[in-house]
Amino acid sequence: MPRQGKSVSKIEENTLKYFSDYILNYSEENKLNDYIIVGYSMGGYIGLYMAVKHYKGLLKLFTIATKMQWDEAISQKETVKLDCQILTEKAPQFIAAQQNWHPNNWPDILTDTQYMLTHIGQNPITNQHLNIIQIPVLMCIGSADHMVTQDETIAAFLQIRGANSSILDEQPHKIEKMNGGVVADFNLLIALFFRAGIGELYAYYFPTYSQYSIQSSSPIRLSARHNFA
């Protein structure tokens, strides 16, 4: 992706549409007629934007720890957390990680993210948008995620025809801090989701999963519901 990692390419406009168009152009340039997106955090939000806009070739979407509740007040609160000077003084470990992940552009990454969050706060994906998604979607959230709530994830997936959601017990927002065993099961869930049709997922059995209920104590709780007209 532009400006991510060791990339030195420039971003024309840090918006959902820009990154969605970039993914579409990449798929066309590489002759990927059909593709599946696994989107972590904001990557999942970009995938949902593409699903809402019916981008060509997108078959399925898997979101991980994607925040769904956005408005101008929430975006302002989150952008303040990304102030470069404040983070340098109060969160040196975070800055060190950014320097490692994005050695060429880490200050720009923070500024770009602030811009994107502001734009999302002004133009969030709404329930009306989610209602028109026509591809299979699986949304995952850790129960110990302090940025994304289970309520907002469940509320969002209930708006998508035939969508599924999975709750990872005691798992945080940062994917690199998730339990290794859970991540292994998580990868299996991804594989099954992409292999199966949305209604076929539950034909598989493996002991770490159970159908969703608030009272469930299984390590990963998988939820489902029937399609609605």
matplotlib code that plots the C-alpha trace (Angstrom):
import matplotlib.pyplot as plt

x = [0.0, 1.2, 3.4, 3.0, 6.0, 9.1, 7.1, 8.2, 5.3, 3.1, -0.6, -2.7, -5.6, -5.8, -9.5, -11.4, -12.1, -8.4, -7.3, -10.3, -9.4, -5.8, -6.8, -9.1, -6.3, -3.8, -6.3, -6.8, -3.0, -2.3, -5.3, -7.0, -10.6, -11.8, -10.3, -11.0, -10.0, -8.8, -8.8, -7.4, -8.7, -8.9, -8.2, -11.6, -13.3, -11.8, -13.1, -16.6, -16.5, -15.6, -18.4, -20.9, -19.8, -19.9, -16.3, -15.6, -14.1, -14.6, -16.0, -15.8, -14.6, -13.1, -12.7, -10.6, -11.0, -12.6, -14.3, -17.8, -19.0, -17.8, -18.9, -17.1, -16.7, -15.2, -12.8, -11.6, -10.9, -8.9, -6.9, -5.7, -4.2, -2.0, -0.3, 3.3, 4.8, 2.6, 3.3, 7.1, 7.0, 4.4, 4.6, 8.2, 7.7, 4.8, 7.0, 9.8, 7.4, 6.2, 9.8, 10.4, 7.3, 7.4, 11.1, 10.7, 7.4, 6.3, 5.5, 3.5, 1.7, 0.4, -0.7, -2.3, -4.2, -5.5, -6.8, -8.5, -10.2, -11.5, -12.9, -14.5, -16.0, -17.7, -18.7, -19.1, -20.5, -24.1, -26.7, -28.2, -24.9, -24.4, -27.9, -26.9, -23.8, -24.3, -21.2, -20.4, -18.8, -17.3, -16.5, -14.2, -13.6, -11.6, -13.5, -10.6, -10.5, -10.6, -11.0, -13.8, -16.8, -18.7, -21.9, -20.9, -19.5, -22.7, -24.9, -23.1, -23.1, -26.8, -27.3, -25.5, -27.4, -26.2, -23.2, -21.3, -19.4, -16.8, -15.8, -12.3, -12.4, -9.8, -8.1, -7.0, -7.2, -3.6, -3.2, 0.4, -0.6, -3.2, -2.6, -0.7, -3.1, -6.1, -4.4, -3.9, -7.6, -8.3, -6.4, -8.4, -11.6, -10.5, -9.7, -13.1, -14.9, -13.2, -13.7, -17.3, -20.4, -21.9, -24.6, -22.1, -19.7, -21.5, -21.2, -17.7, -17.0, -14.0, -14.1, -13.0, -16.0, -19.7, -22.6, -22.8, -24.6, -23.8, -23.4, -21.0, -17.7, -15.9, -12.6, -14.0, -17.7, -19.0, -22.3, -24.7, -28.2, -30.4, -30.6, -33.5, -35.6]
y = [0.0, 3.6, 5.0, 1.9, -0.1, 0.7, 2.2, 5.7, 6.2, 9.3, 9.3, 11.7, 11.8, 9.7, 8.6, 5.4, 5.9, 6.5, 3.2, 1.3, 2.5, 1.6, -2.0, -2.2, -0.9, -3.4, -6.2, -5.1, -4.6, -8.1, -9.7, -10.7, -11.0, -12.1, -11.4, -11.7, -9.0, -9.7, -6.3, -5.6, -2.5, 0.3, -2.2, -3.8, -0.5, 0.1, -3.4, -2.5, 0.7, -1.4, -3.8, -0.9, 0.6, -2.8, -2.7, -5.1, -8.5, -8.4, -11.8, -12.0, -9.8, -10.7, -7.9, -8.0, -5.5, -3.0, 0.0, 0.7, 3.5, 6.8, 10.4, 13.7, 13.6, 10.1, 10.9, 14.0, 12.0, 9.4, 12.0, 13.6, 10.3, 10.4, 13.7, 13.1, 15.3, 13.9, 10.3, 11.0, 12.2, 9.8, 6.7, 6.2, 2.4, 3.2, 5.6, 3.1, 0.5, 3.1, 3.8, 0.1, -0.6, 2.6, 3.7, 6.2, 7.9, 7.3, 11.0, 11.2, 8.0, 9.5, 12.7, 10.7, 8.6, 11.7, 13.0, 9.7, 9.5, 13.1, 12.2, 9.1, 11.0, 13.3, 10.5, 7.3, 4.0, 3.9, 1.2, 2.2, 1.5, -1.8, -2.9, -2.9, -5.1, -8.2, -10.3, -12.6, -10.8, -12.2, -9.7, -10.6, -8.8, -9.5, -9.4, -7.5, -4.9, -1.5, 0.5, -1.6, -2.8, -6.0, -4.0, -1.9, -5.0, -7.0, -4.0, -3.6, -7.3, -7.5, -4.9, -7.0, -9.8, -13.2, -11.8, -13.7, -12.5, -14.1, -13.0, -14.0, -14.3, -12.2, -11.0, -7.3, -4.9, -5.3, -8.4, -8.8, -9.2, -11.8, -15.3, -17.5, -20.4, -18.2, -16.8, -20.3, -21.1, -17.7, -18.6, -21.8, -19.8, -17.6, -20.6, -22.2, -19.0, -18.6, -22.2, -22.4, -20.7, -18.4, -21.0, -23.9, -22.7, -24.5, -27.9, -28.0, -29.0, -28.2, -27.9, -24.4, -22.9, -22.8, -20.9, -17.5, -16.7, -14.0, -16.6, -18.8, -19.5, -21.1, -19.5, -18.3, -17.7, -17.7, -16.0, -16.6, -15.5, -16.3, -14.1, -11.6, -10.5]
z = [0.0, -0.6, 2.1, 4.2, 5.5, 3.4, 0.5, -0.5, -2.9, -2.1, -1.2, -3.2, -0.7, 2.4, 2.1, 1.9, -1.8, -2.5, -0.9, -2.4, -5.9, -5.2, -4.4, -7.5, -9.7, -8.2, -8.9, -12.5, -13.1, -11.8, -13.6, -10.4, -11.6, -8.2, -4.8, -1.0, 1.5, 5.1, 6.7, 10.1, 11.9, 9.3, 6.6, 7.4, 7.2, 3.7, 2.8, 4.0, 1.9, -1.1, -0.4, 0.0, -3.3, -5.0, -6.2, -9.1, -8.2, -4.4, -3.4, 0.4, 3.3, 6.6, 9.1, 12.3, 15.1, 12.9, 14.6, 13.3, 15.5, 14.1, 14.2, 14.4, 18.2, 18.2, 15.3, 17.0, 20.2, 18.2, 16.2, 19.4, 20.4, 17.2, 17.9, 17.0, 19.7, 22.5, 21.4, 21.3, 24.9, 26.4, 24.2, 23.1, 22.6, 20.2, 18.2, 18.1, 16.6, 14.0, 13.1, 12.6, 10.6, 8.5, 8.5, 5.7, 6.5, 10.1, 10.9, 7.7, 8.6, 11.8, 10.0, 7.2, 9.7, 11.5, 8.2, 7.3, 10.8, 10.4, 7.0, 8.3, 11.2, 8.8, 6.3, 8.3, 7.0, 8.2, 8.7, 5.4, 3.7, 5.4, 4.3, 0.6, 1.0, -1.2, -0.4, 2.5, 5.4, 8.6, 11.4, 14.3, 17.5, 20.7, 23.9, 25.5, 22.7, 24.4, 21.2, 19.4, 21.4, 20.9, 20.8, 17.8, 15.9, 16.5, 15.7, 12.4, 11.3, 12.0, 9.2, 6.6, 4.8, 5.8, 7.7, 10.5, 13.5, 15.8, 19.3, 20.4, 24.2, 26.1, 23.0, 22.6, 19.7, 18.6, 16.6, 17.5, 21.1, 20.6, 22.0, 19.6, 20.0, 19.3, 16.2, 14.9, 15.4, 13.9, 10.7, 10.5, 10.8, 7.9, 5.8, 6.5, 5.8, 2.5, 1.5, 2.5, 1.3, 4.0, 4.8, 4.8, 7.5, 10.3, 8.6, 10.0, 13.5, 15.7, 19.4, 20.0, 18.2, 19.2, 17.9, 19.4, 22.6, 25.2, 27.9, 25.8, 27.5, 24.5, 23.5, 20.2, 19.8, 16.3, 15.6, 12.8, 11.7, 8.8, 5.7, 5.7, 2.8]

ax = plt.figure().add_subplot(projection="3d")
ax.plot(x, y, z, "-o")
ax.set_aspect("equal")
plt.show()
